[in-house]
Amino acid sequence: MDTAVWGAELATALAGSDERGHIYIVEPTGPFEDDPNVTNKRFPGNITQSYRTPHPVRVIRELETWRRHQPEVVESMLANIARLQEQGRDVIDD
């Protein structure tokens, strides 16, 4: 759940929005794999339950109740992202 919350919060913050992000419960319509940008690099295995697929996913429902991180925690994460970008280390594996 924490990974989904980070995704929602960072997506809105990086878009320059103060709105609360969205978290969806989805069902894959095709094959999927562990997301290498989250798993096996920072976290051995797939403890974050992060996946990716080139196929569409079916939205089952939106999760409407979730707790946001404190603003200073989000600001710290954004500062870390900016630092990685400055160092050229903000790499996404396709």
C-alpha positions in Angstrom: 0.0 0.0 0.0 2.8 2.4 0.8 4.2 2.0 -2.7 0.8 2.9 -4.2 0.6 6.0 -1.9 4.0 7.1 -3.0 3.0 6.7 -6.6 -0.1 8.8 -6.2 1.6 11.5 -4.2 4.7 11.8 -6.4 2.7 11.8 -9.6 0.6 14.8 -8.4 3.6 16.6 -6.8 5.7 16.2 -10.0 2.8 17.5 -12.1 2.7 20.6 -9.9 -0.7 19.7 -8.5 -1.9 20.0 -4.9 -4.7 17.5 -5.5 -4.9 14.2 -3.9 -3.7 11.5 -6.3 -5.6 8.3 -7.3 -5.0 4.7 -6.4 -6.8 2.1 -8.5 -7.4 -1.6 -7.9 -6.7 -3.2 -11.3 -6.7 -6.6 -13.0 -4.2 -7.4 -15.8 -5.6 -8.4 -19.2 -2.4 -10.0 -20.3 1.0 -11.1 -19.1 2.8 -8.9 -16.5 6.2 -8.9 -14.9 7.9 -7.5 -11.8 8.8 -3.9 -12.3 12.6 -3.8 -12.4 12.6 -0.1 -11.5 11.3 -0.9 -8.0 12.1 -4.6 -7.4 15.5 -6.3 -7.3 17.4 -3.1 -7.2 16.3 -1.3 -4.1 14.3 -4.1 -2.7 15.2 -7.8 -3.1 12.3 -9.8 -4.6 9.0 -8.0 -5.1 8.0 -6.9 -1.6 6.4 -3.8 -3.1 4.1 -5.9 -5.3 5.0 -3.5 -8.2 4.4 -4.8 -11.7 4.4 -3.6 -15.3 2.8 -4.7 -18.5 2.5 -3.5 -22.1 -1.1 -4.7 -22.0 -4.2 -2.8 -20.8 -5.4 -3.3 -17.2 -9.0 -3.3 -16.2 -9.9 -0.9 -13.4 -11.9 -2.7 -10.8 -12.4 0.3 -8.5 -10.7 3.3 -7.0 -9.3 3.0 -3.5 -10.7 6.1 -1.9 -9.5 5.7 1.7 -5.7 6.0 2.1 -3.4 8.0 4.4 -1.1 10.6 2.9 2.5 11.0 4.0 3.3 14.1 5.9 4.2 17.1 3.7 7.8 17.2 4.9 8.3 13.5 4.0 7.0 14.1 0.5 9.3 17.2 0.2 12.3 15.0 1.3 11.5 12.4 -1.4 11.2 15.2 -4.0 14.5 16.5 -3.0 16.1 13.0 -3.3 14.5 12.7 -6.8 16.0 16.1 -7.8 19.4 15.1 -6.5 19.3 11.9 -8.5 18.3 13.9 -11.6 21.2 16.3 -11.1 23.6 13.3 -10.8 22.1 11.6 -13.9 21.0 8.7 -11.9 17.2 8.9 -12.4 17.3 6.0 -14.8 14.2 4.1 -15.8 14.6 0.6 -17.2 12.3 -0.2 -20.1 
